[in-house]
Amino acid sequence: MELAMSNVIRRDYYLQKLIDRKENGLVKVITGIRRCGKSFLLFNLFYDYLIGSGVKPEQIISVALDDDTFVDYRDPAELSKYIRSKLVNPDMYYILIDEVQYAIAKDELKAPETIRLYNVLNGLMRLRNVDIYVTGSNSKMLTKDVLTVFRGRGDEVRVYPISFKEYYSSVGGDKSEAYEEYALYGGMPLVFSKRTDADKMAYLRSLFTEVYFKDISERYDIELPDVLEELTDDLCSSIGSLTNASKISNTLKSIKGISVSGTTVSNYLGYLTESFLFSNAKRYDIKGKKYFEYPSKYYCTDVGLRNARLNFRQQEETHIMENIIYNELLCRDYSVDVGVVEISARADGKVSKKQCEIDFIAARGSKKYYIQSALNVSDPAKMDTELRPLKNAKDFFKKIIISKTSMKPWTDNDGILHLGLYEFLLNEESLDL
């Protein structure tokens, strides 16, 4: 199947975030998985916006550290000299630095306070006519430590692969047809430039071997690359399933004959999430109001990458839909947990307690939503199973079930909103219907 793209997919949501932060006195740190469109956002969309608003080209200083042309500027001292040499008058200058992790040495990661790049950027920020934007593809370097090393002077904008709404706004047509294409190939921007299915598959497969695994191996000195690959395969094949390091370690030993400690697996899990390949959702006890230490659920940042890693052989529609919903909630800036509800049941005069899951607890500010993902709820028994945890949450937060249906949104007698998948994905206000 081939869907025609009408034009370049706009990233207006992220562009507006940069515009809103323009000249706010902070370093704008644009993070996200490699090849998700950060560079295009900064060097094309935002650049064009600046030019369109009257900024002169010479006021925009662009440095792409992953380009061999700028390899000398991976040295923070040389980068500082280059940028300062361009500041020739009191006009406002916009500094755009791509893939900033190339300017951070491995040994500096062990003691973030020693990272020279941060000192360079902090020094530049003292100048009144400088506005700085950087992109990076590693959360350990660019989110956790930003808050401490920038001492409150870093402002993160997280970018995700293209959402279904962004995709559909470009292709149009039949929603179900567009969704099936999206659920297969995901939202990595360059996949849409590939004309054939074979080319799309080959491109997505190559991202793991030529980009992600290579980056992780070089950055973290991976001693067991086979374990990293097997771990990735395991996470991809079991998206939305509860797991932890010791469980994965046992699986690798029993199924693959690979003996590796839970500690090593835990470290590798950290590398995969720090590189934005996966996100994990912790379990939260709704009634006890506490988090469970483990196990948790892992989701792929892009379902196309997930499918490619498994050679497009595991197309579990239920799990892929759940992953897409999870990613959409993250795109909308919700924090997402897995809900756990303890339900009491009486049988044969005995009361038993059972833990039931709510797929997602989505929270943003004062708002909180309990959300179930259900592919098909036409069977009354299936519907009852999906609704039971929501009904037993017994609080006043909004409860929603999302199913793959074209039915218009409706609310049942228990106050639970029934929402179609396409309505949810295409309408950012749908949770409040």
Sequence and secondary structure as in RCSB ss.txt:
>XXXX:A:sequence
MELAMSNVIRRDYYLQKLIDRKENGLVKVITGIRRCGKSFLLFNLFYDYLIGSGVKPEQIISVALDDDTFVDYRD
PAELSKYIRSKLVNPDMYYILIDEVQYAIAKDELKAPETIRLYNVLNGLMRLRNVDIYVTGSNSKMLTKDVLTVF
RGRGDEVRVYPISFKEYYSSVGGDKSEAYEEYALYGGMPLVFSKRTDADKMAYLRSLFTEVYFKDISERYDIELP
DVLEELTDDLCSSIGSLTNASKISNTLKSIKGISVSGTTVSNYLGYLTESFLFSNAKRYDIKGKKYFEYPSKYYC
TDVGLRNARLNFRQQEETHIMENIIYNELLCRDYSVDVGVVEISARADGKVSKKQCEIDFIAARGSKKYYIQSAL
NVSDPAKMDTELRPLKNAKDFFKKIIISKTSMKPWTDNDGILHLGLYEFLLNEESLDL
>XXXX:A:secstr
      S    HHHHHHHHHHTTSSSEEEEE STTSSHHHIIIIIIHHHHHHTT  GGGEEEEETTSGGGGGGGS
HHHHHHHHHHH  SSS EEEEEE GGGGS HHHHTSGGG HHHHHHHHHHTSTTEEEEEEES HIIIIIHHHHHT
TT EEEEE  S  HHHHHHHH S HHHHHHHHHHHTT GGGGG  SHHHHHHHHHHIIIIIIHHHHHHHHT S H
HHHHHHHHHHHHTTTSEE HHHHHHHHHHHH     HHHHHHHHHHHHHTTSEEEE EEETTTTEE SS EEEEE
S HHHHHHHTTT    HHHHHHHHHHHHHHHTT EEEEEEEEEEEEETTEEEEEEEEEEEEEEETTEEEEEEEES
   SHHHHHHHHHHHHHS SSSEEEEEES     EE TTS EEEEHHHHHH TTGGG 
